């Protein structure tokens, strides 16, 4: 089930975000504490993003933070990947932003790049890492409905 996040979801959103960094994004430098990550994803991000969650058996197992014309964050808890949850969150983003949107990820996150490309997103530009705090090369993807 996909639904708009509530303040009560904060702990589970933070747990999903942190688990992703600890298991899937280990190529990134560890720049923040658990508490800093929790504050960022539960307090800073919702200030300018609509946050939607994927729920399974009453537990938040993924989320998407959607800004005006971009998908700022999309994460599925590592224990729940491969079940269509990311696809459902991405489909929700497409429904909410029918004119299209962009997102940034890291080419080193090959699983994410393959996921986006399978779902009709196209790489627009590559960065050398100077535009993100991690200093890691990145790639901007775009989804436009006419390209599917």
MOLINMO-V887092 format. One record per residue. N is the residue number from 0. OMEGA is omega in whole degrees, 0 to 359 (* if undefined). Layout:
n=N omega=OMEGA
n=N omega=OMEGA
This chain:
n=0 omega=176
n=1 omega=180
n=2 omega=176
n=3 omega=180
n=4 omega=174
n=5 omega=178
n=6 omega=180
n=7 omega=180
n=8 omega=189
n=9 omega=183
n=10 omega=181
n=11 omega=174
n=12 omega=179
n=13 omega=179
n=14 omega=178
n=15 omega=180
n=16 omega=181
n=17 omega=180
n=18 omega=179
n=19 omega=179
n=20 omega=184
n=21 omega=185
n=22 omega=186
n=23 omega=186
n=24 omega=184
n=25 omega=177
n=26 omega=179
n=27 omega=175
n=28 omega=181
n=29 omega=187
n=30 omega=187
n=31 omega=175
n=32 omega=176
n=33 omega=182
n=34 omega=177
n=35 omega=177
n=36 omega=180
n=37 omega=180
n=38 omega=180
n=39 omega=188
n=40 omega=182
n=41 omega=181
n=42 omega=184
n=43 omega=184
n=44 omega=182
n=45 omega=179
n=46 omega=181
n=47 omega=176
n=48 omega=168
n=49 omega=182
n=50 omega=178
n=51 omega=181
n=52 omega=171
n=53 omega=184
n=54 omega=176
n=55 omega=182
n=56 omega=177
n=57 omega=182
n=58 omega=174
n=59 omega=184
n=60 omega=177
n=61 omega=179
n=62 omega=174
n=63 omega=176
n=64 omega=191
n=65 omega=177
n=66 omega=184
n=67 omega=182
n=68 omega=181
n=69 omega=172
n=70 omega=186
n=71 omega=183
n=72 omega=170
n=73 omega=182
n=74 omega=171
n=75 omega=180
n=76 omega=182
n=77 omega=180
n=78 omega=185
n=79 omega=180
n=80 omega=179
n=81 omega=181
n=82 omega=180
n=83 omega=183
n=84 omega=178
n=85 omega=178
n=86 omega=179
n=87 omega=178
n=88 omega=179
n=89 omega=176
n=90 omega=177
n=91 omega=178
n=92 omega=178
n=93 omega=179
n=94 omega=182
n=95 omega=180
n=96 omega=186
n=97 omega=178
n=98 omega=180
n=99 omega=180
n=100 omega=176
n=101 omega=173
n=102 omega=177
n=103 omega=172
n=104 omega=181
n=105 omega=178
n=106 omega=179
n=107 omega=175
n=108 omega=186
n=109 omega=179
n=110 omega=179
n=111 omega=180
n=112 omega=178
n=113 omega=179
n=114 omega=181
n=115 omega=181
n=116 omega=176
n=117 omega=183
n=118 omega=171
n=119 omega=176
n=120 omega=182
n=121 omega=177
n=122 omega=180
n=123 omega=184
n=124 omega=179
n=125 omega=177
n=126 omega=182
n=127 omega=181
n=128 omega=181
n=129 omega=181
n=130 omega=177
n=131 omega=185
n=132 omega=180
n=133 omega=182
n=134 omega=184
n=135 omega=178
n=136 omega=182
n=137 omega=180
n=138 omega=176
n=139 omega=177
n=140 omega=178
n=141 omega=170
n=142 omega=172
n=143 omega=185
n=144 omega=182
n=145 omega=184
n=146 omega=182
n=147 omega=*
